[in-house]
Amino acid sequence: MPVFERHVFVCHNERPEGSARPSCMSKATGDLLTEMQQLAKAAGLAGKVRVQKSGCLDQCEHGPMVVVYPEAVWYGSVRPVDAAEIVSGHLVGGRPIERLRVAEECLNTKSCPHRG
Amino acid sequence: MPVFERHVFVCHNERPEGSARPSCMSKATGDLLTEMQQLAKAAGLAGKVRVQKSGCLDQCEHGPMVVVYPEAVWYGSVRPVDAAEIVSGHLVGGRPIERLRVAEECLNTKSCPHRG
């Protein structure tokens, strides 16, 4: 297989306490990455979909962040309890989970109303 | 802008010495990530193309690894001196750098002849 069907990056950036922007790791309430990896494997996606950690995805105010390529679907405020829905709905079913997507006016823009 | 035009992930995985698989960071001969980031910014790609670190991309035998989405172009054995060609040729010019691409039979497969 030349490329993964999907490649999922879960932000693992951690900033020092008191930083101007928040960091995804400090907001996580559990191990989102491990949960997604285990569910993806259980769903038979091993070798087809890679779920892995990434550095800062630069959407810090909306973290914990996850981005799924090649579709470039951006999820924000993702909690471990959301992992099952992303895996079954999106990674298996091919339908992005709309309720978890970051609003378009917030994405990749310095004028995002949530940025300080 | 709803999504980056391109999103470049540079592997920064580091394994303990003596690990079964190599790690990209131990093979790097300089700061590939910084070089690519600086060249991308100088080329006017700030806000359009994000160049960032990632965890293990699972193509360890071919590292240092870089993957460019949404095209899913995989580069291997990338040295800091290659950064200029990737930035000007691919990220600006839109033409992947063929000499740096990982061979298709090696990519995302456990039967890659370079895996031990």
Chai-1 contact restraints between the chains, C-beta under 6 A:
chainA,res_idxA,chainB,res_idxB,connection_type,confidence,min_distance_angstrom,max_distance_angstrom,comment,restraint_id
A,M1,B,N108,contact,1.0,0.0,6.0,A-B,restraint_1
A,P2,B,E104,contact,1.0,0.0,6.0,A-B,restraint_2
A,P2,B,L107,contact,1.0,0.0,6.0,A-B,restraint_3
A,V3,B,A72,contact,1.0,0.0,6.0,A-B,restraint_4
A,F4,B,N108,contact,1.0,0.0,6.0,A-B,restraint_5
A,Q52,B,G55,contact,1.0,0.0,6.0,A-B,restraint_6
A,K53,B,G55,contact,1.0,0.0,6.0,A-B,restraint_7
A,S54,B,S54,contact,1.0,0.0,6.0,A-B,restraint_8
A,G55,B,Q52,contact,1.0,0.0,6.0,A-B,restraint_9
A,G55,B,K53,contact,1.0,0.0,6.0,A-B,restraint_10
A,Y69,B,Y69,contact,1.0,0.0,6.0,A-B,restraint_11
A,Y69,B,P70,contact,1.0,0.0,6.0,A-B,restraint_12
A,P70,B,Y69,contact,1.0,0.0,6.0,A-B,restraint_13
A,P70,B,P70,contact,1.0,0.0,6.0,A-B,restraint_14
A,P70,B,A72,contact,1.0,0.0,6.0,A-B,restraint_15
A,A72,B,V3,contact,1.0,0.0,6.0,A-B,restraint_16
A,A72,B,P70,contact,1.0,0.0,6.0,A-B,restraint_17
A,E104,B,P2,contact,1.0,0.0,6.0,A-B,restraint_18
A,L107,B,P2,contact,1.0,0.0,6.0,A-B,restraint_19
A,N108,B,M1,contact,1.0,0.0,6.0,A-B,restraint_20
A,N108,B,F4,contact,1.0,0.0,6.0,A-B,restraint_21
